Amino acid sequence: MLQQKHEQEPTYITESKKRCIELGMNPNELGTPKNVLTELEIKEKKHDYKEILEVVKFFSEKIIKSLEGTPILITISDENGYLLDILGDETIKSTIELLGIKTGNQFSEDMGTNVVSLTLKQNHPVQLIGTNHFNKALFGSACYGVPFHYTDDNNLLGSICIMTAVILHNPFFLLTLTTVVDAIERELLLRKQNSKLNIMNEMMINKNKIIEGQKKELEKSLKAQEEFLTNISHELKTPLNVIYSTIQLFNMYCKNGSLDQNKDSIFSYINSMMQNCYRLSKLINNIVDLSKIEAGFFELSLSNYNIVEIVEEIVNSVAAYTDIKGLNIIFDTDIEERIIACDPEKIERIVLNLISNAIKFSDAGNEIFVNIKDNDKFIEISIKDNGIGIENDQLDIIFNRFKQVDKSLSRNAEGTGIGLSLVKALVEMHQGTIYVESEIGKGSKFTFELPSQKVKQEDILISKTIRSKIEDLQVELSDVFS
């Protein structure tokens, strides 16, 4: 089964195919590697990469073991695209050698659009599914590649790629590979640091401290992930339980013939089911979009818009919801218009998420202030509340993906903490920054800044206007009113 027609091919893949055609390549003929290492050169290269290959092979074998029963192949290349090792299914190994995929061959664009050269060139995760390849002989393949580096100087070391049949295509492969590469990079950095300590003759003094510190960080990371998974499990189960219980109730009404008698309560239950569906939708959207961002598949649609009008319309659309909670939301700006490059749908998501947080941690009678300031080179947008506030030691970690700051004793509403991580990612994709100020008992102020610049070529897309996004509002505010 080839790549689905509705999946839009990234620009860099399309451009690569054009270059292949310009080079006079024929998609019906397999490309021949122009550069091939001799047996001696391969041996020398593997010796130079000995420690790196040990680490990469260790984690690659873990991937193969975890996917036991699924025919996959893993290739490891250096920073120039020379294949240094091939692991995985032996039957696939013999087949792919006919395609020029073997140790010592250099994978460049001269071989056609391929995952190794594109991963190294783009320097971010890449997937080529079916017809994404230039050579038709590879249309039956699904390939996923991730570059790996020394994280202290971002020095590109090479790529790790997974190859399987196109019928087995699953974004899970790329997400798994991205996660594994993160572990590889940390291990490589650790070994590099230890090597430097040896050279400086301070290894015995500092080694235990470094290992202990990394151990604590790993324990903290694992604990944070465990808390995150626990929260996610709770957030999924709670609305599902509500929906399931309501279905059981409706079923009972149907069986005993009391639907008409319970008409009023049924409408209430339907509203409750809808609200919990919105809540599930928000959680799933956030998780999926964060995963897309981390894998490099999430893109903005930038055009020139009046940022003041966008934010003001969002605030106006939320007013009815804050009224229900007994809160007063106030919008203020020192400019009436400022045209900047932005994606209005993503700006709406950022602002709604921050307003949603302000509502969660505010009591009836409190106020929420949304303010816009023009600071010449950038636009400052802030959302301030006078709610419960945030502890000082939590401010540095509040945007972490696996961290939820609010504790059970002070929570006014549900939430996983994943929303602020997505907000930070969306702001940074706009080349902006975000920070938070807070004081316990006096409230919090989230401020994000966007560059005051325009784009020459706008992305013109047919989309809903902010005024018509009633359902989007219900989704984004679902964990406040559930």
Buried (B, 14 or more C-beta within 10 A) or exposed (E): EEBEEEEEEBEEBEEBBEEBEEEEBEBEEBBEBEEBBEEEEBEEBBEEBEEBBEBBBEBBEEBBEEBEEBEBBBBBBBBBBBBBBBBBBEEBBEEBEEBBBBBBBBBBBBBBBBBBBBBBBBEBBBBBBBBBBBBBBBBEBBBBBBBBBBEEEEEBBBBBBBBBBBEBBEBEBBBBBBBBBBEBBBBBBBBBBBEEBEEEEEBEEBBEEBEEEBEEEEEEEEEBEEBBEEBBEEBBEBBEEBBEEBEEBBEEBEEEEEEEEBEEEBEEBEEBBBBBBBBBBBBEBBBEBBBBBBBBBBBBBBBBBBBBBBBBBBBEBBEEBBEEBEBBBEBEBEEEEBBBBBBBBBBBBBBBBBBBBBBBBBEEEBBBBBBBBBEEEBBBBBBBBBBBBBEEEBBEEBBBBBBBBBEEEEEBBBBBBBBBBBBBBBBEBBEBBBBBBBEEEEBBBBBBBBBBEBEEEEEEEEEEEBEEBEEBBBBBBBBBBB
